[in-house]
Amino acid sequence: MRVHFKALESYSTGSTATQAAVANRVELIQMLFDGLIDSLSAARGHIEHNAIEQKSKSLARAGRIVVGLQAALDLDKGGELAANLNELYGYVLRRLLHVNAYNDLQTLKEIHGLITEVREAWRQVPALLPAGSPSLQH
């Protein structure tokens, strides 16, 4: 459970005054991961259909999301977990460039798998928040 709270600290942009702020931050991160997965899936379809311009747009959107996630990391408070995520995001950005240049579906599949694992970990966070936290479900 401590790891999941460290995950929250990894994305800190300041002190968390209320549980609502924590819940909102978790929900935002989950939405970013969902958007990232959607962009990767769209890029795959565009590659398969030889829609190069749309592929590039989907990969650019994915890259912007990764840069946003990376920029939101608090490397001081997040410790080793934040440092590991920072490295992962740097790797993903490099691999996205490769996919865009070579239409490499295997590399895209690798990125999708990595990001899906991180997203699934974030889906467990709401269950770990203390009772009384606002619901993260719509």
C-alpha positions in Angstrom: 0.0 0.0 0.0 2.9 2.4 0.7 4.0 2.1 -2.9 0.6 3.4 -4.1 0.8 6.4 -1.8 4.4 7.0 -3.1 2.9 6.9 -6.6 0.6 9.8 -5.6 3.6 11.7 -4.3 5.4 11.1 -7.5 2.9 13.3 -9.3 2.7 16.0 -6.7 2.5 19.6 -7.8 2.2 21.0 -4.3 0.8 20.0 -1.0 -2.4 18.1 -0.9 -4.8 20.0 1.3 -7.7 17.6 1.1 -8.6 14.1 0.1 -10.6 15.6 -2.8 -7.5 17.1 -4.2 -5.8 13.6 -4.1 -8.8 12.0 -5.7 -8.9 14.7 -8.4 -5.2 14.2 -9.1 -5.6 10.4 -9.4 -8.6 10.8 -11.7 -6.7 13.2 -13.9 -3.7 10.8 -14.2 -6.1 8.0 -15.0 -7.7 10.1 -17.7 -4.3 10.9 -19.2 -3.4 7.3 -19.3 -6.7 6.5 -21.0 -6.1 9.2 -23.6 -2.6 7.8 -24.1 -3.9 4.3 -24.7 -6.5 5.6 -27.1 -3.9 7.5 -29.1 -1.6 4.5 -29.3 -4.6 2.4 -30.5 -5.5 5.0 -33.1 -1.9 5.1 -34.3 -1.9 1.4 -34.8 -5.1 1.6 -36.9 -3.6 4.4 -39.0 -0.4 2.4 -39.6 -2.4 -0.6 -40.6 -4.5 1.5 -43.1 -1.5 3.4 -44.3 -3.0 6.7 -43.1 0.4 8.4 -42.4 -0.8 11.9 -41.6 -3.3 10.6 -39.0 -0.7 8.2 -37.6 1.6 11.1 -37.1 -1.1 13.1 -35.3 -2.0 10.3 -33.0 1.6 9.7 -32.1 2.2 13.4 -31.6 -0.8 13.4 -29.2 0.6 10.4 -27.4 3.9 12.1 -27.1 2.4 15.3 -25.6 0.6 13.2 -23.0 3.8 11.4 -22.1 5.6 14.7 -21.8 2.8 16.0 -19.6 3.0 13.0 -17.3 6.7 13.3 -17.2 6.6 17.0 -16.4 4.1 16.4 -13.6 6.5 14.1 -11.7 7.9 15.4 -8.5 11.4 13.9 -8.5 12.1 15.1 -5.0 9.1 13.8 -3.2 8.5 10.8 -5.5 11.9 9.2 -4.8 12.9 6.1 -6.7 9.4 5.5 -8.1 9.3 9.0 -9.7 12.8 8.5 -11.1 11.8 5.1 -12.6 8.7 6.6 -14.2 10.8 9.5 -15.5 13.1 6.9 -17.2 10.2 4.9 -18.5 8.6 8.1 -20.0 11.9 9.0 -21.7 12.1 5.5 -23.1 8.5 5.7 -24.4 9.2 9.0 -26.1 12.2 7.7 -27.9 10.2 4.6 -29.0 7.3 6.8 -30.2 9.8 8.6 -32.5 10.9 5.2 -33.8 7.4 4.1 -34.5 6.6 7.3 -36.3 9.7 7.0 -38.5 9.4 3.3 -39.3 5.7 2.4 -38.8 6.9 -0.3 -36.5 3.9 -2.1 -35.1 5.9 -4.4 -32.9 7.5 -1.4 -31.1 4.0 0.2 -30.8 2.7 -3.0 -29.2 5.6 -2.9 -26.7 4.8 0.7 -25.8 1.1 -0.1 -25.4 2.0 -3.0 -23.1 4.2 -0.8 -20.9 1.7 2.0 -20.6 -1.2 -0.5 -20.0 0.7 -1.9 -17.0 1.2 1.5 -15.5 -2.4 2.5 -16.1 -3.6 -0.7 -14.5 -1.6 0.1 -11.4 -3.2 3.5 -11.2 -6.7 1.9 -11.4 -5.9 0.3 -8.0 -5.2 3.6 -6.3 -8.8 4.6 -5.6 -9.4 1.5 -3.6 -6.4 2.5 -1.4 -7.7 6.0 -0.6 -9.1 6.4 2.9 -12.8 6.1 3.5 -14.6 9.3 2.9 -12.6 10.3 -0.2 -14.8 11.4 -3.0 -15.7 8.7 -5.5 -13.5 8.5 -8.6 -16.1 6.8 -10.6 -18.6 8.7 -12.8 
